[in-house]
């Protein structure tokens, strides 16, 4: 390739198309468990997560509910992946490797929401949410008392009794969640999120007519199984209500992934090191929605 401004621009236009094609074609599972919230500033305030909105009978003046003293905000982070292009490779027409790298960069950019969201899930037993408690915790404030969305039982499909002690207990616990005034929230768990190690157990629990001991499977087809390799614990499993506009987890996007490039032949890197650069940049972050929409078990205790 003759190294001039026009040819360099043509080369990078081609890389940009490859990047964008890979970005569009890559789909993750994060949208099954999280909601995308657009961001217009560096930090977004989520104080509104104080409570579920509910209708009430209108008698006299309208009742205006004040927000509780919870403070919860999510600050956007900067993300990038950068690739160098050696000028000698352009000069010698050794450019095939950069098409693969552009495709990989596009895939990495597309994976960013999944990376952020499932890292939230991995850390949900030790990261706090809007009420100041761990997202999965034993004592979330609820009405006049507390409620738990955390368990320790292993997921089991060995028998009806063991399924009740794990999946059934979690489902029942979620259905008992109330708002701050003690009214039922009508939580309906729809997604069973598991790591690859629990894929067979979860699929059996949701599909077989009878358990291993011959008892009837009353939980058949009651939730969608989502298997996610980014989950780091081989025993932890999660039950989620994803039927509402607000989801258990938040993917906050300030700037979607975009290809950027440094192609000026007069740039210091080109002059001193023969290196052009291209890559992806983004601004985004993750956080926790309503804890009432999720139940997490560490799976460390046998049933």
C-alpha angles and dihedrals in degrees: 000000000000106000108233135127095262096050092046090052091050090050094052093044086059092050090049092056092049090049094049093047091053090045092054097044097051114089126181134197095241092100089065092064107022141049125229114233119190115226128210100182141031094269129027124206117227099182086127088075087081094106148349112265113243134182118242135185111276108230117158116328119008116264111241111198115211119221115255121246093267117130119198128161137163121216119205119240129209117245130189147162118194133192128192123221116205112223090218089061090056092046090051095041091243093141104124093095092060093059088058091046092050089051091049091049090052091051091048090051091049090050093055096093091049092047091052098043099047091045085059090054092048091053098038093106090061105026121086126234133202096299094054093251127111108275089243103039144142099232115042111160109257126171105306095341142022138280135204128223093174131093141171104205121117119243108254139182095175095107142347090258093054093044089052091050092054118021095018094050092050092049092048092048091053093049088058095058115119138189123253090279095052098256117140114258094209093229112193114192110215107162129060106198116197142162120248091265090065097040096104093045093049094046092049091048090054100040116028119093093214134028124239091271093051098256119137117267105231091177096061112138092357096126141017114251114227115188114198122184092199090071105104102197113080092204106037119100133180137210116204140186105218098164096100136077088247113063131201093253133039130219106193116197123194097163124010117229110281134178115248128183143191107210104147106127088210094058115120094243091053094045097043103031107015089241129142118185139212134167148126131286130191142163117216146123142188137232146162128277126192111341087206089073095061142055122191129192124190089210091218097127125070119233 
